[in-house]
Amino acid sequence: MGGRNHGAEDLPAVLGAEGMERGRADDPASMEGKRMKNTRYVFPTVVILCAVLFDAGISFAESKVPLKIGVRSASTEARAMLEKYQPLMGYLSVKIGRPVELQLQSFTSNQEILGKLGSGEIDAVILGSAGGALAIRDLGAVPVARPEKGRISWSRGCIIVRKDSGYRKIEDLKGKRFDYVEKGTMAGYIYPRILLLYPNGFLAGKKKLMDLNTFFGRVTFTGRHDISVMKVLNGESDGASVKDRDLETLSRSDPRVQREILVLRRSEMYPDGTLLFRKETAAATVRAVEKALLGIEKDPEGKAALASMGADRFVSTGKKDFALLIRAVSLVK
């Protein structure tokens, strides 16, 4: 009474604090203030993104398209491969200002994944030594870098037998049970066949005339280096050709390997686990990824990605590192 404006004075009680905030928010001046406040956060973010893209030389249009990197993976290994490589993909995404996607597929051969690279379904691929050589030779792929652990970024093929077998050279395995890993792999297929054809080395040695398909009495493709090692260890096969890294890994987990397995011959050292881009990939993108990888061990965030891969750093890799290997893979079908 007495002229009180109940509607106006009771408004806070009716709306409450939250209601009053909404009321003030509807005020044009208040809304403009909010826009200015949000701009303070958006503008630096845009500037940072522009700086990353400018430094990498990547266009805005290109930055929206995911960079797809393929890795061969059996269905049983998919989760392990994801855990191994996904942190690296995330790291590269930040460093080059572009989404980087890991493409895990159960390719049955190097040729299958190389087909995806050649068609452009993937932009890059991580491959072993022979696969990398074929990518360079057949597709003109561009090698960038490979991981290094304990100053080792190479691998070798090893011809193995049991120590108590009496076999002391690969020729002793004529007519015996022998395991390859997979056609097209250096350590698991190409190396033993080159060794039979060129016992003194294919660069200086004279080629032997023999039928490689009938030399061994029985041939099996195991699909994995560790399986080949265990078959020889358990006497299921007389000999096998495997990658030295897998042999060393098994020897640490199973003392019988070091005690009972004999390495008859070792191949030359070849680059392993190399990241290669299809030749059509923009040079700026290749340079940006290369820059990020070659300094990754100096970045705290990069160290986490390296740890997931079991690596210390990445080392620069070029076509010259594959020169001998390209000659080797051309000798064996």
C-alpha angles and dihedrals in degrees: 000000000000089000098304113160098224093181094058099040095045094051096096091051092049097045100031124207093300092052092050090052089054089048092053091044090060090059110106092227091051093049091050089052091054091051091051091049093051090048089059089063100038097049097058090046091054091047092052092048090049090051092052093048094044092050090049093044091232120144122233091244091052092046091066094056114084116242105229119212117188127212127181112240136167114228090249091054099046096102093046091048091049091053090047099050109021095081088055091051090052092049093051091048090060095042098050097033094237134099112262116199128197111224109204114185134160098241113181094210145009089254091060095054090041088056089058090049093049093049093049096244086126127028099209141006140206109225144171123246101280093040090052091050091051092048090054096042099044104028105024090239118181116234114213114170145335132207122260128204122184089351090302120120097150137078136207136206116240129199106213137190135161114278092231093051096089091229112134104165135029092252088066088068094067108134092008133119110274133180127213120187102216138330112262096028118118102218095031101046121353098053099058091046092051089047091056093048096041109027092173095044129285094252096062105007128094117245117252119224107233142128105250091192093063101035095092120055094224130010127196131182107217099183093222135060095222092054090053091051093050093048091056091043092052094045096248091121132026097220145355143183114234142162115270093227093058091046091052092047091053092046089060093051098038117038090198090072094063092039100047109023122087124198109218098183139001127207129226116280116270132187112263135197094014123176110226130183127211110256092244093062113115111265090228091059093049091049092048093053092044091052092050094049099045093057099035096110090062093057119081090217090048092054090061090054090049091050091056089055095045091240136129098208145324122265127207114262128192140175090267089067088063099044096103092039093053089055090049097051090049091062099059131055 
